[in-house]
Amino acid sequence: MRSLRSPTTLAMGLGFGMYMLYALGAAIESDMLRYFNYFNVVDIAVILNNEAIDFSFVIIGVSVGILAPSISYIRYLKKDILSK
């Protein structure tokens, strides 16, 4: 991606796109689409009915939380940043 001056447009587009995936998944009752958006993880009705968060969402969240900073750090180490 090219450098952005304001990340607001990207964040709003990502949020709106995730909500549309949530609405589409609810309309067609797809189990596969629920893993691709954040709105199903924090669906309060499901959490209250089951009295727990789905374990697969916890595993996905922890793995993304570990992998994303690791990949970012590895990419940061490979950058040739000139100091003045």
N, C-alpha and C positions, 0 to 999 in steps of 0.2 A: 504494500500500500504506500501511497505517497504521503508525505508529511501533511498533517492537517493543522489549520490555524485554530480551529475550534472543534473539540471533540463532541460538542453538543449534538450536531447533526448526526454523527455516527451513532451516538448513544440513543437518541430518539428513534432512529431507524431500526436499530437492533431491538429496542424495547417494543416497538410497534410490530415488528416482524415476529417476535416471540409470542406476543399476544395473539396475533393472527394464527400462528401455529396452534396455540392453545384452543382457540375458538374452532378451528378446523378439526382438531383432534376430538373435541367434545361433540361436534356435529356428526362426525362419521364414526365415533366411538372406537378410535384406533388406539391400541395399546402401544404401538411402536412410536407414535408421535409424542407420547408422554415423556420419553427420555430425552427429547431434543429441546425442551424449553423449561424455563425456571418456574413458570406459573404452576405446574403440576407438583413441584416439590413443596411449595408453600400453600397448597390447596387446603384451607382450614377445615372444610367439611370432611375430607378424607382423613385428616389427622385426628379430628374429634371422633369420628366413627370407629376408627381402628385403635385409637388411643396411643398411636405411635407413628413415627415417620417410616416410610418404606425403606428397608435396609439397603436395597439396591441404589436408592438415591443417596444414601449416606456414603456408600462405597464410591460412587461416581464423584460426589463432591470432594471427598478426601483425596481421591486420585488426581482430580483436576487441581486441587489446592497444593499438591506436592509437585506435580509435573509442570505446571505453568511457571512457577518461580524458578524451577530447575532449568527449564529450557531457556528462560529469559536470562538467567545468570550465565549459562554456557554461551549464548549469543553475545552477551555483554563482554565476556572474556575474549572472544574472537574479533571484536571490533578494534579497529586501529584508530584510537582517539588521540589526537594530538593535544598535548598540554602546552600552554603558552608561558 
